[in-house]
Amino acid sequence: MEEFKGKLAVITGAASGIGKALARRCVAEGMNVAIADLYLKGLSELAAELESQGASVLALEVDVSDAASVQALADRSVEALGPVSLLFNNAGILRVGQAWTHTAQQWQAMLSVNVMGVVNGINAFVPGMMAAGVPAHIVNTGSVGSLVAAPNMAQYTACKMAVRGITESLAYDLAAAGADIDVSLLCPGPVSTPIGDSLLGLEAGSEESEANVKMMEELPDFITSDECARRVFAAIRARKFWIFTHPFTGYYKRATAAIVDGDNPVYTEVEFDPVTH
Ligand SMILES: NC(=O)c1ccc[n+]([C@@H]2O[C@H](COP(=O)([O-])OP(=O)(O)OC[C@H]3O[C@@H](n4cnc5c(N)ncnc54)[C@H](O)[C@@H]3O)[C@@H](O)[C@H]2O)c1
């Protein structure tokens, strides 16, 4: 897809962070948007902002962990705004802690948002997108954690590695079915967003939360959500499957070589490649 004007984008987790920036970017490209989230204050503020820029906007309360809720998003989006050209399965949550400290219930809760949220998006939207036959692109949000495990991140790593596998299989299946639908795995590096708010005891949309996001912008390697969205759109235009907002080629080559050599894993923090743009 190179031309976005007048087409429909659907974004889950659109009320904050990367999802919000993606929605804004879609509208800047002349698209109409269906935006979905559980955070209703952020969602309605964004809807008003995007409508004031001339976009048709459908804003829906959706829990991505609930298949029926995501199916309702798919049905209502198409009914109101036509066939889907861009789908961002973006909603996600972060929890940290040593691998043995999460209860089975906490595991279920995390998997149901970060993994089943993506699966529910695929199941609800792909059949209709294939039937509509218009060129389209699906972006599932993984993470650097889709490729690299880290201490205290067993839950998040498990989810994001699963999303990588699901997304790669989806791309193979769509290609084999002859669908005109590109697929990408978005693997963001550090992006200054409120994703850590609940871990820090901060309220969504509060001054403290906003100040924390601003503070992150000053940290090494962090980029803003807007810059992340800009990089995502460049990759969509270039039809890239792997979207690394922060490439880490040198690190990953060493890490995979160690596996091939049969070395036991030793964690070192990911080093991102020097910025070349
Ligand atoms: N920020 C980063 O550095 C970073 C890095 C790698 C990956 N990611 C991924 O990017 C995606 C977006 O994260 P973000 O940083 O913008 O976080 P964020 O917290 O700013 O935004 C996530 C949004 O998802 C929504 N959400 C959470 N659970 C939901 C549910 N069950 N149903 C519907 N909406 C739900 C939240 O309300 C929130 O508005 C996530 O998948 C995250 O794992 C972020």
The ligand as an SDF file (V2000), in Angstrom:
LIG
                    3D

 44 48  0  0  0  0  0  0  0  0999 V2000
    6.5930    1.9220   24.7000 N   0  0  0  0  0  0  0  0  0  0  0  0
    7.5530    1.0800   24.3890 C   0  0  0  0  0  0  0  0  0  0  0  0
    8.7460    1.3370   24.6090 O   0  0  0  0  0  0  0  0  0  0  0  0
    7.2020   -0.2390   23.7100 C   0  0  0  0  0  0  0  0  0  0  0  0
    8.2650   -1.0710   23.3250 C   0  0  0  0  0  0  0  0  0  0  0  0
    7.9750   -2.2830   22.7140 C   0  0  0  0  0  0  0  0  0  0  0  0
    6.6530   -2.6410   22.4730 C   0  0  0  0  0  0  0  0  0  0  0  0
    5.6500   -1.8140   22.8540 N   0  0  0  0  0  0  0  0  0  0  0  0
    4.2670   -2.2470   22.5590 C   0  0  0  0  0  0  0  0  0  0  0  0
    3.5750   -1.2200   21.8890 O   0  0  0  0  0  0  0  0  0  0  0  0
    2.1620   -1.3560   22.1320 C   0  0  0  0  0  0  0  0  0  0  0  0
    1.6180   -0.0140   22.5830 C   0  0  0  0  0  0  0  0  0  0  0  0
    2.2310    0.3160   23.8260 O   0  0  0  0  0  0  0  0  0  0  0  0
    2.4240    1.8150   24.3480 P   0  0  0  0  0  0  0  0  0  0  0  0
    3.8230    1.9370   24.7770 O   0  0  0  0  0  0  0  0  0  0  0  0
    1.8560    2.7640   23.3880 O   0  0  0  0  0  0  0  0  0  0  0  0
    1.5550    1.7170   25.6890 O   0  0  0  0  0  0  0  0  0  0  0  0
    0.3460    2.6060   26.2510 P   0  0  0  0  0  0  0  0  0  0  0  0
    0.0590    2.0700   27.5990 O   0  0  0  0  0  0  0  0  0  0  0  0
    0.6580    4.0470   26.0930 O   0  0  0  0  0  0  0  0  0  0  0  0
   -0.8490    2.2420   25.2440 O   0  0  0  0  0  0  0  0  0  0  0  0
   -1.4740    0.9950   25.2370 C   0  0  0  0  0  0  0  0  0  0  0  0
   -2.9800    1.1960   25.1020 C   0  0  0  0  0  0  0  0  0  0  0  0
   -3.5820   -0.1100   25.0510 O   0  0  0  0  0  0  0  0  0  0  0  0
   -4.7810   -0.0450   25.8150 C   0  0  0  0  0  0  0  0  0  0  0  0
   -5.1660   -1.3780   26.2880 N   0  0  0  0  0  0  0  0  0  0  0  0
   -4.5880   -2.1400   27.2480 C   0  0  0  0  0  0  0  0  0  0  0  0
   -5.2680   -3.2780   27.4060 N   0  0  0  0  0  0  0  0  0  0  0  0
   -6.2990   -3.2470   26.5260 C   0  0  0  0  0  0  0  0  0  0  0  0
   -7.3690   -4.1290   26.2340 C   0  0  0  0  0  0  0  0  0  0  0  0
   -7.5150   -5.2970   26.8920 N   0  0  0  0  0  0  0  0  0  0  0  0
   -8.2350   -3.7840   25.2570 N   0  0  0  0  0  0  0  0  0  0  0  0
   -8.1160   -2.6070   24.6120 C   0  0  0  0  0  0  0  0  0  0  0  0
   -7.1370   -1.7220   24.8470 N   0  0  0  0  0  0  0  0  0  0  0  0
   -6.2500   -2.0350   25.8070 C   0  0  0  0  0  0  0  0  0  0  0  0
   -4.4500    0.8780   26.9840 C   0  0  0  0  0  0  0  0  0  0  0  0
   -5.6180    1.4210   27.5950 O   0  0  0  0  0  0  0  0  0  0  0  0
   -3.5970    1.9360   26.2930 C   0  0  0  0  0  0  0  0  0  0  0  0
   -4.3840    3.0200   25.8390 O   0  0  0  0  0  0  0  0  0  0  0  0
    2.0260   -2.4810   23.1600 C   0  0  0  0  0  0  0  0  0  0  0  0
    1.6990   -3.6790   22.4920 O   0  0  0  0  0  0  0  0  0  0  0  0
    3.4150   -2.5810   23.7640 C   0  0  0  0  0  0  0  0  0  0  0  0
    3.6850   -3.8470   24.2830 O   0  0  0  0  0  0  0  0  0  0  0  0
    5.8780   -0.6180   23.4790 C   0  0  0  0  0  0  0  0  0  0  0  0
  1  2  1  0
  2  3  2  0
  2  4  1  0
  4  5  1  0
  4 44  2  0
  5  6  2  0
  6  7  1  0
  7  8  2  0
  8  9  1  0
  8 44  1  0
  9 10  1  0
  9 42  1  0
 10 11  1  0
 11 12  1  0
 11 40  1  0
 12 13  1  0
 13 14  1  0
 14 15  2  0
 14 16  1  0
 14 17  1  0
 17 18  1  0
 18 19  2  0
 18 20  1  0
 18 21  1  0
 21 22  1  0
 22 23  1  0
 23 24  1  0
 23 38  1  0
 24 25  1  0
 25 26  1  0
 25 36  1  0
 26 27  1  0
 26 35  1  0
 27 28  2  0
 28 29  1  0
 29 30  1  0
 29 35  2  0
 30 31  1  0
 30 32  2  0
 32 33  1  0
 33 34  2  0
 34 35  1  0
 36 37  1  0
 36 38  1  0
 38 39  1  0
 40 41  1  0
 40 42  1  0
 42 43  1  0
M  CHG  2   8   1  16  -1
M  END
$$$$
